[in-house]
């Protein structure tokens, strides 16, 4: 009886052990591809359609990231000081509640943005770039497929055209998702694929993304993709070069960028915009920027408070909503990250968000130019260039629960290389035993 009872207890312990999920399947970047891709896909769906399906999607977004803190808090808290710049920005956003014109809205949105940064931090500590790419492709394909099923079009009062928006509220939103779909497909096939089957798996994503980008008529998204792919191609070619020649190409490329910028302002910009049916006012955006600059002068240092300008009942917000035919009186902005930051957070906040964007972009490019070449840095440099280009006409990185801000902070936190913990030996014999075990 005693032996049988012991046998039953041991069997029970073995069963319990077998049912236990190893932590590595959740937090180890080398082993958690399945869970990581699932978490990223859920996140992209939440970023895209939380306004459609409600708060349950935001709760699902938190559910796939925040519990990982309990799984392995040491991995996540190791070298957290490297996140000092986003942390300073998050603290400043929270402090803006004390001078905000709408403190209740500022407090709620600040908490959302800070928790959003925390989720991106967890993702950067637990996911490889390959897993992020795979999850993004899955999530983007499902998001675009659902939008194709909805098939909604929106009439643009300002330029008098009908544009495909799918299940989104704006052609620029679906254009951004589609441009990311094209980008991640190309970099996955070039840098991350394993076998020819990858071509067949990514083909539906790139075809659907290209088609919806075309019917959405989003000039910003369409024009930014070739520029980003050109940068990625240039960075990819540097793999075969020594560090000396990489620096030469970087200097030449930087000079070419300056020339292109000057030529664009000299007249090429009007030609490119005309190809998309736009004019030099960017469909009223230059007027909107002027209004934002004037609004920023009312509180130039600290701003009016995070998310405290576009508030229903506020005179200036109501006036601009009326002028731009925004009947919903929500989801509108100045179409420029830096002007939006100036208005809401003043020069202090605009400087902080600018430093985060530039630090991340430069960090990944400089890693390729001055250090060891890595495909992950090429991919994230391309992501940052896309966000940088769009930052002048959109606010993809300034709000919570947006794919752009998630990618920004993921890319920033990926700059910090967390060293792998090494075992400590208490004696020479322990070292010899470990050496013998490794063969």
N, C-alpha and C positions, 0 to 999 in steps of 0.2 A: 504494500500500500504506500509506503513511504517513497519507494523508488518510482512508482507510478505517478504519485503526486509531484515529485520532483521533475519527472519527465514532462508532465503536463505543463508545469510552470515554465520549464525551459522552452517547450514548444511555443507557449504563449509569448515569451520574450522574443523568440526568433521571428514570430509572425509580426509582432509590434515593430521589430527592427526592420523587417522587410517592407512594411508599409510606410516607413519614414522616408520623406523626400530629402535627398542630399542638398545641402545649402548651395553647392556649386552649380546645381541646375537652375538656380534663381539669381545668383549674384556673381558667378565666375564668368568673366567675359569670354573665356575660351570654351565654355560648356553650356551656356544658357541661351543658345541661339533660338530655340523653340519658344521659351517663355519671353525672351527679350523682343523677338519679332512680334509676338502676340501683344505685348504691352505697347509697343510703338504703334501697331495698327489700331488698337483701341484708342490711343491718344489722338491719332490723326482723325479718326471718326468723331471723337469728342470735340476737337478743335473746329471741325467743319460744320457739324450739325447739332451742337448743343442748343442752338436757338430753335431747332426744329423738334428735337426729342426731349428737351427740357433738362432739368438739373440732374437727372439720373445719369446722363453721359459724363458730367463733371465728376460725379461721385465714382463712376467707373474709372475715370482717369486717375483720381487719387488712389483708388483701390489697387491699381496695378503697380504703383510706385512707392507710396508711403510705407506700406507694411515691410518693405525690404530693409528698412532701418532696423526692425526687430530681428531680421534674419541674421545680419552681420553688421552690427553698428560700428565695429572697429574699422572695417574696410571703408565705411562712409565718412567716419570722423577723422581718418588719418590725413594729415596735411590739409585740413580744412582752411588753414590760414591763406592758402593760395587763392582762395575765393574772396579776397578782401575787397576788390573793386566792386563786383556785383553786390556784396554784402553792404558796402557803404551806400550804394545806390538804393538798395532796398530799405535801409534804415532811414535815409533821407526822404524817401517816398512816404514812409510811415509818419515821420515827423511833420510832414506837410499838413497833417490833419489839424495842427494847432493854428495855422493861419489860413486854412481853407475857407472858401466861400460856401462850400457845401460839405461840412465835416463828416456827416454821416456817410455820404457817398464815397468820400475820400478814404475813410477808414475801411469800409467794406472792400473797395477795389484794391487798396494797398495790401490788405491781407491776402486777397486772391493772387495778386502779382507776386508777393513774397513766397507763397506756397508753390506757385508755378515755377519760380526759380529753384526752389528746393527739389521739385520733381525732376527738373532738368539736371541738377547736380547729381541726384541719385542715378539717373540714366547714364551720365558721363562716367560715373565710377563703376558701373556694373555692365555696360554694354560696349562692345567693340563697334567700330565704324561699319563693319560688314553687317553685323546684326541690325544696326540702325537702318542701313540701306535696304535690307531685305524687308524689315517691318514697314518701312516707308513705302516700298513698292506694293506690298499687300494692301496697306491702308489706303493709299492713293487710288489703286485700281477699284477697290470697293466703293470709295467715295465718288469717284467719277462715274462708275456704273450706276449708282443710285441717282446721280444727277441726270444721267442720260435717260433713265426710266421716268423721272419726274418731267423732264423736257420743257421746263418753263423758259419763256423769253421775257425780257424787260425792255420797256421803251425809254430811251434816254432823251429827256426833254431838251437838254442843252445842245446835242448834236443831231437830234432828230432821227436816230437809228434804233432798230430792234436788235438786241444782242442776247445770245444764249446765256442764261444764268443757272439753269438746272435747279438744284435744291438750295442754291446760295441766294443771297440777297443782292449780289453785285457781280458784274462780269470780271472785275479785277480780282475778286476772291477765287473764283473758279479758274481764272487765268493763272494765278499764282500756284494753285495746286497742280494744274496741268503742266506748267513749266517745271515744277519740281519732279513730276513724273517722268518727263523727258530727260531731265538731268540725271536722276538716279539710275534710270535704265542704262544710259550711256556709260556712266562711271562704273556701274556694276559689271557691264560686259567688258570694259577695258581693263579694269584693275582687280575685280573681285570674283569673277566667274570661275567655276570649277567644272569643266566639261562643256560639251556642245549643247547639252540640254538647256543651258541658261539662255541661249538664243530663242528657243521656243517658249520658255516661260516668260521672258520679258517682252516678247513681240506684242501680245495683246495690250500690255500696259502702255508701251510707247505709241502704238497706233491710236488707242483711245485718247491718250493725252494730247497727241498732235491734232487729232480731229476736233476735240473740244476747245483746245487753244485757238484753233482757226475760227470756229463758229462763235467764240466769245468776243472776238475783236478787241482783245485787251492789248493795246499798243505797248504798254510797259512790259508786260510779261513776254510778248512776242519778241521785242527788241532786245531784252536782257539775256535771253537764252543763248544766241550766237556769241555775244560778248563773253559770257561766262565760259562757254565751251572753248573759245579761243584761248582764254587764260589757262584753262585746264590742259589744253594741248601743249601750250608753251611750257608749263610746269612739268608735264610728262616727259617732254624731250630732254629736259635737264638731267634726267636720270643717267644718261650716257656720258654726261660731261663731268669734268672735275669741278671742285669747288670754285676755282679761279674763273672758269668760263661761265659757271652759273651766275656769278656776280656780274660779269660783263653783260650777259643776256638780260639780267634784271635791270641794269642801268639803261640799256637800250630800250627795253620794254617800258620802263618808267618814263623815259623821254618821249617815246611814241605816244604814250597815254596823254601827256601834256599837249602834244601837237594835235591829237584828235580832239581834245577838249576845246582848244582854241578854234579849230576849224568848225567844230559844231556850233559854237557861239557866233561864228562869222557867217553862217548861213546854211550849213549842212543840216542843222537841226530842223529847220523849217521844211527841208526836202523830205527828211525821214518822217516827220509828223504828217506831212501831206500824203505820204503813201498809206497812212492809216486813217486818212480822213480827218486829221486834227489840224489845228492851227497853232500859232506860236503862243497862244494863251493857254494851251493844254486844256481846252474845254472849260475855261473859267478858273483853272487852278491858280494862275498867276494872280488873279483878283483875290482869291481865297488866301493866298500867301500874304498878300498886302494887308488884308484884314487881320490875319493872325499876327503879323509884325506890329500892327497898331495896337492890338489887344495886349501883346507882350509888354508894351511900354507902360502899361498901367501898374504892373508889379514886376519890374525887370529882374530883380535879384532872386526872389524866392518863388514868384509865380502866384497863381490864384489857388493852388492846391491840386493834387493829383486827381484827375477825372472830375474836376470841379468847374469846368467851363461849359461843356455840352450838357446842360441841366435844363430840363423842362421848367418853364416859368422865368428863366433868366433872359433879359431883354435882348442881349447881343446874340445869344444862341438861337432864340426864336426868330430874329431878323434874318440870320444866315440860312436857317432851315427854310424860311419862306422864300428867300431869293433863289435858292437852289432846288425848290420844289420837293423838299424832303417831308412828305406828309406824315411819315411815321415818327418824326421828331426824335430820332435815335439812330445810332450807328453811323454818325457822320463825324468828319474830322477835317483837319487842315491839309490833308494829303501831303504832308511833309513831316518826317519824324522830328527834325530839329526845331521847326516852328511850333509843332505841337508841344514839345518839351519846354520850349521857351515860355509859352503861354501858361502851362500848368505848373511848371517847376522852376521857371526863371533860368538865369544864366548858370546857376549852380547845377540844376538838374540836367540842362542841355549839355553842359560840359561832361558830366558823368556818363550819360548814355553815349555821347560821342567817343569818349575814351574807351568804353567797353567795346564798341563796334570796331574802332581802329586798332585797339590792342589785339583783338581776336584775329582780324584780317591780317595784320602785320605779323602776328605770332606764327601763324601757319605758313605764310609765304617765306618768312625769314628762316623758319626751320628747314625749308627746302633749299634755300639759297646759301645758307651759312653752315648747315649741319647735315646730318645723314638724310638721304632722300627716302621718303616713306609715302606709300600710296594714300594712307589715311590723311596725311597733311594736304595732299593734292585735293582730295575730295572735299575736305572741310574748308580749304581755301576757296574752292569754287562756290560752296554754299555761302560763305561770307561775302564773296564778291556779288553774288545775286542779291543778298540782303542789303549790301551797301548801295548798289545801283538803285534798288527800289526804295531805299530810305529817303530819297529826295522827292518821291512822289506818293509814297504810302507810309503807313505807320505799323509795319509788320512786326516790329520788335518792342513796341511801347505799351501794349496791352496784354493782359493775362489771357490764357486759353487760346492762343494763336500759334500756329505752327512756326511762324517766323521767330518769335521770341523764344520758343522752346529750342529751335536749332541754334539760335545765337548763344544761349547760355550753355547748351551742350558743347558747342564748339569752343567756347571760352574755357570751360572746365577741363576739356581734353588737352589743353595746353600744359597743364600740370601733370607731370609723370609721377605716378605714385609708385614708389619702389616696392618690390615684392619682399615680404618679411622673410628673413633668413633664420634658420635654426641657430640657437646658441648652445655651445657645448661647455659643460662645466669642468671637463677634464680632458687630458690628452687621449685617454682611452675611449671616451665618448666620440671624439673626433675620428679616431682610427676605426671604430665600429661603423660609424656612418659612412666613412670612405670605403670600407670593405663592402657595405651593403649596396653602394652605388656601382661597385665593380671596378 
